[in-house]
């Protein structure tokens, strides 16, 4: 199957089922890894702060909320996590 045909099939699935239904049908770990998403726990480890501290900062709006949700979990996009890392380094 050609790449263009694969793209057409994926577009048709998205148009028919909706992206949310497709994401729900796939294993969460595969979607997370494929999209380069970063969990709150992973970002806390990158920033070297306790998970609870990061969670508290998000809830108090001292830092942005994760942009992506998969089922019941929230994730930062790779770009969002990189931006937060840069800001925490002071630059």
Backbone torsions as a table, in degrees:
resi	resn	phi	psi	omega
1	UNK	NA	133.9	-178.5
2	UNK	-75.8	160.0	179.0
3	UNK	-61.8	-38.9	178.2
4	UNK	-63.4	-40.2	179.3
5	UNK	-66.1	-41.5	177.0
6	UNK	-60.2	-43.6	178.7
7	UNK	-61.2	-43.7	179.2
8	UNK	-62.0	-41.5	179.3
9	UNK	-65.5	-44.3	178.6
10	UNK	-61.7	-42.5	178.8
11	UNK	-63.2	-42.2	179.0
12	UNK	-63.0	-42.5	176.9
13	UNK	-60.9	-44.9	179.5
14	UNK	-62.9	-42.9	179.8
15	UNK	-65.9	-36.4	-176.4
16	UNK	-82.1	-50.1	-174.2
17	UNK	-93.9	-29.0	-174.0
18	UNK	93.0	142.6	-177.0
19	UNK	-62.4	-35.3	-179.5
20	UNK	-61.6	-42.2	179.3
21	UNK	-64.9	-38.8	179.1
22	UNK	-66.8	-45.5	179.3
23	UNK	-62.6	-36.8	178.8
24	UNK	-67.8	-29.2	-177.0
25	UNK	-79.0	-22.4	-178.2
26	UNK	-89.5	151.6	175.2
27	UNK	-59.6	133.0	-175.5
28	UNK	-56.9	-40.7	-179.2
29	UNK	-61.0	-40.3	-179.9
30	UNK	-66.3	-44.5	178.9
31	UNK	-62.7	-46.8	-179.2
32	UNK	-57.7	-50.8	-177.8
33	UNK	-67.1	-41.2	-178.6
34	UNK	-63.5	-37.4	-178.4
35	UNK	-90.4	-4.7	179.9
36	UNK	69.5	33.5	-178.6
37	UNK	-77.7	152.3	-177.8
38	UNK	-123.1	124.8	179.1
39	UNK	-74.8	163.9	176.8
40	UNK	-60.5	-41.6	179.3
41	UNK	-62.2	-42.8	179.3
42	UNK	-65.8	-40.9	179.5
43	UNK	-67.1	-38.8	176.8
44	UNK	-58.9	-41.9	178.7
45	UNK	-65.0	-40.7	178.4
46	UNK	-62.3	-38.1	-178.5
47	UNK	-84.1	-7.8	-178.5
48	UNK	60.7	42.9	174.7
49	UNK	-126.6	153.4	177.1
50	UNK	-62.0	147.7	177.6
51	UNK	-52.4	-45.4	-177.5
52	UNK	-60.9	-37.1	178.6
53	UNK	-64.4	-46.6	179.9
54	UNK	-63.2	-43.9	179.3
55	UNK	-60.0	-42.3	179.0
56	UNK	-63.3	-40.8	178.7
57	UNK	-65.1	-37.1	177.7
58	UNK	-66.6	-47.3	-178.0
59	UNK	-65.1	-32.2	179.3
60	UNK	-88.9	4.8	177.5
61	UNK	64.2	26.5	173.4
62	UNK	-78.4	-17.2	174.8
63	UNK	-145.1	159.0	-174.5
64	UNK	-66.8	152.9	174.4
65	UNK	-75.7	152.0	174.7
66	UNK	-59.2	141.6	-175.3
67	UNK	-84.0	-19.5	-171.3
68	UNK	-121.2	138.3	174.5
69	UNK	-121.2	133.3	172.0
70	UNK	-123.7	115.3	-174.5
71	UNK	53.9	-117.7	-176.3
72	UNK	-100.1	1.0	-176.3
73	UNK	-104.2	147.4	178.7
74	UNK	-106.9	142.2	-178.7
75	UNK	-135.3	147.4	170.9
76	UNK	-86.4	144.2	171.2
77	UNK	-71.4	161.1	178.7
78	UNK	-56.4	-44.1	-178.8
79	UNK	-63.7	-42.5	179.6
80	UNK	-63.8	-43.7	179.1
81	UNK	-63.8	-41.4	177.8
82	UNK	-62.5	-41.2	178.4
83	UNK	-62.9	-44.3	178.9
84	UNK	-64.0	-41.0	176.5
85	UNK	-61.3	-43.8	178.9
86	UNK	-62.2	-44.5	-178.6
87	UNK	-65.5	-35.4	-179.9
88	UNK	-72.3	-23.7	177.1
89	UNK	-83.2	-2.7	179.1
90	UNK	88.0	13.7	-177.5
91	UNK	-147.7	NA	NA
